[in-house]
Amino acid sequence: MSEAGDPPRPLDRLRVLAIQEAAIDDALRHVEIYTQGGLLSLLWHGPAEAENVLLACGGAMGGVLGPARGLYHDLGRALAARGIGTIRVGYRQPNRLEACALDLGAAADVANRAGAKRFVVMGHSFGGAAAVNAAIALRRVVRGVVTLATQSAGCETAAALGEIPLLLLHGDRDELLPVEASHAVRALAGHGEVVVLPDTGHLLLGVEDELRGRLLEWIPARFAEG
């Protein structure tokens, strides 16, 4: 809980009614947080006490699998084997940017109360904007931001990321959001690496192995930098 005079923590801002969780297997738990603004659902890979945690979110329709045929699930399992946690965030109110960014903050708050100290935030499509905004709010503990086929709308404040490393991956045949959106976010942030994936659409199909390999190098490297 927040101390007197401190701003409320993200989880406290949700006006939580109840929390329950169940173990799916030894390395994956399902946490449901019932709030006055809807149900926040978290799929939490890895040790609960992990100090390094990836937060992953979906697009405007929500979802917890991510693009590229369940990218988030695969990353969660692979990172858990390295002692890194992953929380896949199911929004309370999809497509509401402020609420979705707060959901990411609440997930970080839950993890922090269990021992997490450092975060990388990742989002697909609309979720790229949610990830950027959450990372700005959490910037003291965020070590990196990854966007996947992001929109640029909602990222107008990206300069506030400061020196937080930013990786933007985008297909050059995206049928919903042109690759220029990622270039625009990089320009707004003033830094970052844009990786253009050839012959690839919005769901990043056909480049699954490349994505997994790149992210399984980039994410642990950000945590290793301290």
Secondary structure, DSSP 8 states (H G I E B T S, - for coil): ---TTS---HHHHT-EEEEEEEEEETTEEEEEEEETTEEEEEEEES-TT-SEEEEEE-BTTB-SS-HHHHHHHHHHHHHHTTT-EEEEEE-SSTT-HHHHHHHHHHHHHHHHHHT--EEEEEEETHHHHHHHHHHHHTTTTEEEEEEES--STT-TTGGGGTT--EEEEEETT-SSS-THHHHHHHHHHT--EEEEETT--TT-TT-HHHHHHHHHHHHHHHHHT-
